[in-house]
């Protein structure tokens, strides 16, 4: 499951970067991404785009 999750994150990495640029806060954005990855890993929820909110997804 972790490899599937990481594959999905790789696919949306451009969106994550755009979200960080939009927020003008790279540390906070990437911290939220990694926190959400941990949450998704433990819950089994594969909705990676929920990390990005409306702007990134």
C-alpha positions in Angstrom: 0.0 0.0 0.0 2.8 2.4 0.8 4.3 2.0 -2.7 0.9 2.8 -4.2 0.6 5.9 -2.0 4.0 7.1 -3.0 3.2 6.5 -6.7 0.2 8.7 -6.3 2.2 11.4 -4.5 4.8 11.4 -7.3 1.9 11.9 -9.8 0.7 15.0 -8.0 4.1 16.4 -7.0 3.6 19.3 -9.4 0.3 20.1 -7.8 2.0 20.0 -4.4 4.7 22.5 -5.6 2.0 24.8 -7.0 0.1 24.7 -3.8 3.3 25.6 -1.9 3.9 28.5 -4.3 0.3 29.6 -4.0 0.5 29.6 -0.2 4.0 31.2 -0.2 4.9 28.7 2.5 6.9 25.7 1.4 7.6 24.3 4.9 4.0 24.4 6.0 2.7 22.9 2.7 5.2 20.0 2.6 4.7 19.4 6.3 1.0 19.0 5.7 1.7 16.7 2.8 3.9 14.4 4.8 1.5 14.4 7.8 -1.4 13.5 5.5 0.7 10.7 3.9 1.2 9.2 7.4 -2.5 9.5 8.1 -3.4 7.9 4.8 -0.9 5.1 5.4 -2.6 4.2 8.8 -6.2 4.6 7.7 -6.0 3.1 4.3 -7.7 6.1 2.8 -6.2 6.7 -0.7 -7.6 10.2 -1.3 -4.2 11.8 -1.8 -5.7 14.9 -3.3 -7.3 15.8 0.0 -3.9 17.0 1.0 -4.0 19.7 -1.7 -7.4 21.3 -1.0 -9.2 23.2 -3.7 -6.3 25.0 -5.2 -4.0 22.0 -5.8 -6.5 19.3 -6.7 
